[in-house]
Amino acid sequence: MPIAATLRGVTPTGTDPNLRHADPSDAAPKQAAGATPVAAPPDAVAPPAVAGAARRFQPLLIALAAALFAVAIVGVWQVVAAPRQAEAARHRLADGYHLVAGGYFSGSEHEEHRAGGVTEVRFRWDESVLHTFAFSLDNPGGHPVVVEEVSRDPGMFRIVDVEVSTPGGRRPFQPVEIAPGRHLVLVLTLRTEAPSGGPCARAWTETLLVRYTVLGVSRSEPVQTRQVIGFQVPGESC
C-alpha cells in the first residue's frame, strides 16, 4: 500500500488552502500617520545663474580657442616654412650678385694694342717665361663677399701664384673679404702653355674665374677684365 507523504503547505492536490501567502504590498515601507510625504528628487540640472554665466562666456571661450589655434599655426610656419623661405630668398639674392673688374691694371713686360675702343695687353707667348699682372676686383653690391679663389680654365695659361696687394706691400693670398662698395687688388703670376701655332700666332682671353661666398652661398663666376689679356708667339713679321 503506497505511503502518502504530506508536506507542510503541499498536498497531493496542490497548495494548502490554510497556508498564508505573502502580499507584495507588505514589502513597501509604511509611512507613519500624519508624516509629510517625501517627493522623489528631481533630475539634476544646473542652477539658472551658472547656466547664464556659461552662455555669456561662450563667445569669449570660442575667441580664445581661435586665438590659440592661430598662434599654433604661426608657430608651425616659423619652424617649418619661414626658414625655407629665408633660404630661398638668400639664394635668389646670391644668384643675382656679381663682382666686376675695376679700372686698375699693371703688368710685367707687355705691349698695349688698342682697336675699336678695346685695349689688349699682349704678353710674349713663351712657356719658359713667367708673367705677372695686377688688377682690381670690385664689389658693387650691398653685401660683403669673401673671395676664395681666382683661377683660369685649362688652356693657354695657368695661374701659378696669387697675391693680395696692400698699401704695405704684397702678401700671399688667402680668403679675403671685400666690403660693399670697396675693391681688392690681386696680383697674378702665370705661365703660358706651349704655343699651339707658329710665329706670330696669337691667343687671348677676357675673363678670370672667381670663386667667392656671399650671404653664406658659395658662387663661382667668370669676371670680365677691363683689358683683353693676349699672348703672341714671337716672329719677325708680327
Secondary structure, DSSP 4 states (H G I P E B T S, - for coil): ------BTTEETTEE-TTSPPPPGGGGSPPPPTTPPPPPPPPPP---HHHHHHHHHHHHHHHHHHHHHHHHHHHHHIIIIIHHHHHHHHHHHHHHT---EEEEEEEESS-EEEEETTEEEEEEE--TT-EEEEEEEEE--SSS-EEEEEEE--SSSEEEEEEEEEETTEEEE---EEE-TT-EEEEEEEEEEPPPSSSTT-EEEEEEEEEEEEETTEEEEEEEEEEEEEEEE---TT-
